[in-house]
Amino acid sequence: MNNLNKEFVNVVNIKDKIIDVDEKDNCHKLGLWHRCSVIYVYSNEGLIIQKRAKNKQIEAGKLDHSAAGHVRMNESYSEGAIRELYEELGIRLNLTKIGKTKFSQVISKNCIDNQHYMVYASEYGGNIIIDENELESVRLFKFEEIEKLIEKKPKLFAAGFLATFPVFRKYLDFLKENK
């Protein structure tokens, strides 16, 4: 495989400072910290959640963010978010940066996912065109339904979703309090 088919990302330290560049797959293999943009698309009716494609290397078939993806080499978090939102859902929105967190999980002995997540949100009620290579489906979930599922069946969700959903929930609470 040549370099044109590989996805290169910035390698960062625990404080999210860029220290190198490497192939995304190598970051997972070696457990190198890297960046991911996460987007929550919501309306008064609920939150758009995707079901990850079954062919994904990590968290295949699990419920996940509205859209998300690795931030590429020489790309900012916001540029990555805009790109991923369009690639996965076929929409372009003004995004609000709502928070940041980091998360580490051991998937297998050959896959350690260490990511800094920048979390964005946007309200939307229009049409979506999904990329079936990236995700199996999308569905609008009522907020109460999400919270019940997280409590009773957390394994339905990707670990990254569970790590970032509290950031989104805090944002929604802030919006409610400041109406």
DRENDO-1510 file (C-alpha; in Angstrom, 1 decimal, always signed):
<recs>
REC; n; res; u; v; w
REC; 1; MET; +0.0; +0.0; +0.0 .
REC; 2; ASN; +1.4; +3.4; -0.8 .
REC; 3; ASN; +1.2; +6.6; +1.3 .
REC; 4; LEU; -1.7; +7.9; -0.7 .
REC; 5; ASN; -4.0; +5.3; +0.8 .
REC; 6; LYS; -2.9; +5.9; +4.4 .
REC; 7; GLU; -4.4; +8.4; +6.8 .
REC; 8; PHE; -1.8; +10.5; +8.6 .
REC; 9; VAL; -2.6; +12.2; +11.9 .
REC; 10; ASN; -0.7; +14.4; +14.4 .
REC; 11; VAL; +0.7; +12.5; +17.3 .
REC; 12; VAL; +0.2; +14.5; +20.5 .
REC; 13; ASN; +1.3; +14.2; +24.1 .
REC; 14; ILE; -0.9; +13.9; +27.1 .
REC; 15; LYS; -1.4; +17.7; +27.1 .
REC; 16; ASP; -2.4; +17.7; +23.5 .
REC; 17; LYS; +0.7; +19.3; +22.1 .
REC; 18; ILE; +1.8; +18.1; +18.7 .
REC; 19; ILE; +5.0; +16.1; +18.9 .
REC; 20; ASP; +5.1; +14.0; +15.7 .
REC; 21; VAL; +3.1; +12.7; +12.7 .
REC; 22; ASP; +2.2; +9.1; +12.1 .
REC; 23; GLU; -0.2; +6.8; +10.3 .
REC; 24; LYS; -3.6; +6.5; +12.1 .
REC; 25; ASP; -3.4; +2.7; +12.2 .
REC; 26; ASN; +0.1; +2.9; +13.8 .
REC; 27; CYS; -1.2; +5.3; +16.5 .
REC; 28; HIS; -3.7; +2.6; +17.5 .
REC; 29; LYS; -1.1; -0.2; +17.3 .
REC; 30; LEU; +1.4; +1.7; +19.4 .
REC; 31; GLY; -1.1; +3.5; +21.7 .
REC; 32; LEU; +0.0; +6.9; +20.6 .
REC; 33; TRP; -2.1; +9.9; +21.6 .
REC; 34; HIS; -3.9; +11.6; +18.7 .
REC; 35; ARG; -6.9; +13.9; +18.1 .
REC; 36; CYS; -10.5; +13.3; +17.3 .
REC; 37; SER; -13.4; +15.7; +16.6 .
REC; 38; VAL; -16.8; +14.8; +17.8 .
REC; 39; ILE; -20.1; +16.4; +16.7 .
REC; 40; TYR; -23.5; +16.1; +18.4 .
REC; 41; VAL; -26.4; +17.2; +16.1 .
REC; 42; TYR; -29.6; +17.8; +18.0 .
REC; 43; SER; -33.1; +19.3; +17.8 .
REC; 44; ASN; -35.9; +19.9; +20.3 .
REC; 45; GLU; -36.9; +16.3; +19.6 .
REC; 46; GLY; -33.6; +14.7; +20.5 .
REC; 47; LEU; -30.1; +13.7; +19.3 .
REC; 48; ILE; -29.0; +12.1; +16.0 .
REC; 49; ILE; -27.0; +9.0; +16.9 .
REC; 50; GLN; -25.3; +6.9; +14.3 .
REC; 51; LYS; -24.8; +3.1; +14.3 .
REC; 52; ARG; -21.2; +2.4; +13.3 .
REC; 53; ALA; -20.6; +0.3; +10.2 .
REC; 54; LYS; -19.9; -3.4; +10.8 .
REC; 55; ASN; -16.6; -3.1; +8.9 .
REC; 56; LYS; -15.1; -0.5; +11.3 .
REC; 57; GLN; -11.9; -1.6; +13.1 .
REC; 58; ILE; -13.0; -0.1; +16.4 .
REC; 59; GLU; -16.5; -0.3; +18.0 .
REC; 60; ALA; -18.1; -1.8; +14.9 .
REC; 61; GLY; -21.9; -1.8; +15.0 .
REC; 62; LYS; -22.2; +0.3; +18.2 .
REC; 63; LEU; -24.2; +3.5; +18.7 .
REC; 64; ASP; -22.0; +6.6; +18.5 .
REC; 65; HIS; -21.8; +10.3; +18.1 .
REC; 66; SER; -23.8; +12.0; +15.3 .
REC; 67; ALA; -20.5; +12.3; +13.5 .
REC; 68; ALA; -16.8; +12.0; +14.5 .
REC; 69; GLY; -13.4; +11.3; +13.2 .
REC; 70; HIS; -9.7; +11.6; +13.5 .
REC; 71; VAL; -8.1; +15.0; +12.9 .
REC; 72; ARG; -5.7; +14.7; +10.0 .
REC; 73; MET; -2.2; +15.9; +9.9 .
REC; 74; ASN; -2.0; +19.7; +9.5 .
REC; 75; GLU; -5.8; +20.0; +10.2 .
REC; 76; SER; -7.4; +21.8; +13.1 .
REC; 77; TYR; -10.0; +20.2; +15.3 .
REC; 78; SER; -12.7; +22.5; +13.8 .
REC; 79; GLU; -11.6; +21.6; +10.2 .
REC; 80; GLY; -11.7; +17.9; +11.1 .
REC; 81; ALA; -15.2; +18.4; +12.6 .
REC; 82; ILE; -16.6; +20.2; +9.5 .
REC; 83; ARG; -15.0; +17.5; +7.2 .
REC; 84; GLU; -16.3; +14.6; +9.2 .
REC; 85; LEU; -19.9; +16.0; +9.5 .
REC; 86; TYR; -20.0; +16.4; +5.7 .
REC; 87; GLU; -18.4; +13.0; +5.0 .
REC; 88; GLU; -20.7; +11.0; +7.3 .
REC; 89; LEU; -24.0; +12.9; +7.2 .
REC; 90; GLY; -23.8; +15.1; +4.1 .
REC; 91; ILE; -24.5; +18.3; +5.9 .
REC; 92; ARG; -22.6; +21.6; +6.6 .
REC; 93; LEU; -23.4; +23.4; +9.8 .
REC; 94; ASN; -22.1; +26.1; +12.0 .
REC; 95; LEU; -20.6; +24.3; +14.9 .
REC; 96; THR; -20.2; +25.4; +18.5 .
REC; 97; LYS; -17.2; +24.2; +20.4 .
REC; 98; ILE; -18.6; +22.9; +23.7 .
REC; 99; GLY; -15.8; +21.2; +25.5 .
REC; 100; LYS; -12.8; +18.9; +25.4 .
REC; 101; THR; -11.9; +15.6; +27.1 .
REC; 102; LYS; -9.5; +12.7; +26.6 .
REC; 103; PHE; -10.0; +9.0; +26.7 .
REC; 104; SER; -8.0; +5.8; +26.6 .
REC; 105; GLN; -9.1; +2.3; +26.0 .
REC; 106; VAL; -7.4; -1.0; +25.2 .
REC; 107; ILE; -9.3; -2.6; +22.4 .
REC; 108; SER; -6.9; -5.6; +22.0 .
REC; 109; LYS; -3.2; -6.2; +22.5 .
REC; 110; ASN; -2.6; -4.7; +19.1 .
REC; 111; CYS; -5.0; -1.8; +19.4 .
REC; 112; ILE; -4.8; +0.9; +22.1 .
REC; 113; ASP; -7.0; +4.0; +21.4 .
REC; 114; ASN; -5.6; +7.1; +23.2 .
REC; 115; GLN; -7.5; +10.2; +22.0 .
REC; 116; HIS; -8.1; +13.8; +22.8 .
REC; 117; TYR; -11.7; +14.7; +21.9 .
REC; 118; MET; -12.8; +18.2; +21.0 .
REC; 119; VAL; -16.6; +18.2; +21.2 .
REC; 120; TYR; -18.9; +20.3; +19.0 .
REC; 121; ALA; -22.7; +20.7; +18.8 .
REC; 122; SER; -25.2; +22.1; +16.4 .
REC; 123; GLU; -28.9; +22.2; +16.1 .
REC; 124; TYR; -30.4; +20.8; +12.9 .
REC; 125; GLY; -33.7; +19.5; +11.7 .
REC; 126; GLY; -33.1; +18.8; +8.0 .
REC; 127; ASN; -32.2; +15.9; +5.7 .
REC; 128; ILE; -29.2; +13.7; +6.1 .
REC; 129; ILE; -27.3; +11.6; +3.5 .
REC; 130; ILE; -25.2; +8.9; +5.2 .
REC; 131; ASP; -22.0; +7.4; +4.0 .
REC; 132; GLU; -22.7; +3.7; +4.3 .
REC; 133; ASN; -18.9; +2.9; +4.4 .
REC; 134; GLU; -18.7; +4.9; +7.6 .
REC; 135; LEU; -22.0; +4.1; +9.3 .
REC; 136; GLU; -24.8; +1.7; +9.1 .
REC; 137; SER; -27.7; +4.1; +10.0 .
REC; 138; VAL; -28.7; +7.1; +11.9 .
REC; 139; ARG; -31.7; +7.7; +14.2 .
REC; 140; LEU; -33.1; +10.5; +16.2 .
REC; 141; PHE; -33.1; +9.4; +19.9 .
REC; 142; LYS; -35.1; +11.3; +22.6 .
REC; 143; PHE; -32.7; +12.5; +25.3 .
REC; 144; GLU; -34.5; +10.5; +28.0 .
REC; 145; GLU; -34.2; +7.3; +25.9 .
REC; 146; ILE; -30.4; +7.8; +25.5 .
REC; 147; GLU; -30.0; +8.3; +29.3 .
REC; 148; LYS; -32.0; +5.1; +30.0 .
REC; 149; LEU; -30.0; +3.1; +27.5 .
REC; 150; ILE; -26.7; +4.4; +28.9 .
REC; 151; GLU; -27.9; +3.3; +32.4 .
REC; 152; LYS; -29.3; -0.1; +31.4 .
REC; 153; LYS; -27.4; -1.1; +28.3 .
REC; 154; PRO; -24.1; +0.9; +28.1 .
REC; 155; LYS; -22.5; -1.8; +25.9 .
REC; 156; LEU; -24.7; -0.7; +23.1 .
REC; 157; PHE; -22.6; +2.5; +22.8 .
REC; 158; ALA; -19.1; +3.2; +21.6 .
REC; 159; ALA; -16.8; +4.0; +24.5 .
REC; 160; GLY; -15.9; +7.3; +23.0 .
REC; 161; PHE; -19.6; +8.3; +23.0 .
REC; 162; LEU; -19.9; +7.4; +26.7 .
REC; 163; ALA; -16.7; +9.5; +27.4 .
REC; 164; THR; -18.0; +12.6; +25.5 .
REC; 165; PHE; -21.8; +12.5; +26.2 .
REC; 166; PRO; -21.4; +14.1; +29.6 .
REC; 167; VAL; -19.8; +17.1; +27.9 .
REC; 168; PHE; -22.8; +17.4; +25.5 .
REC; 169; ARG; -25.3; +16.9; +28.4 .
REC; 170; LYS; -23.7; +19.7; +30.4 .
REC; 171; TYR; -24.0; +21.9; +27.3 .
REC; 172; LEU; -27.7; +21.1; +27.0 .
REC; 173; ASP; -28.2; +21.9; +30.7 .
REC; 174; PHE; -26.4; +25.2; +30.2 .
REC; 175; LEU; -28.7; +26.1; +27.3 .
REC; 176; LYS; -31.8; +25.2; +29.4 .
REC; 177; GLU; -30.7; +27.3; +32.3 .
REC; 178; ASN; -29.9; +30.3; +30.1 .
REC; 179; LYS; -33.1; +30.5; +28.0 .
</recs>
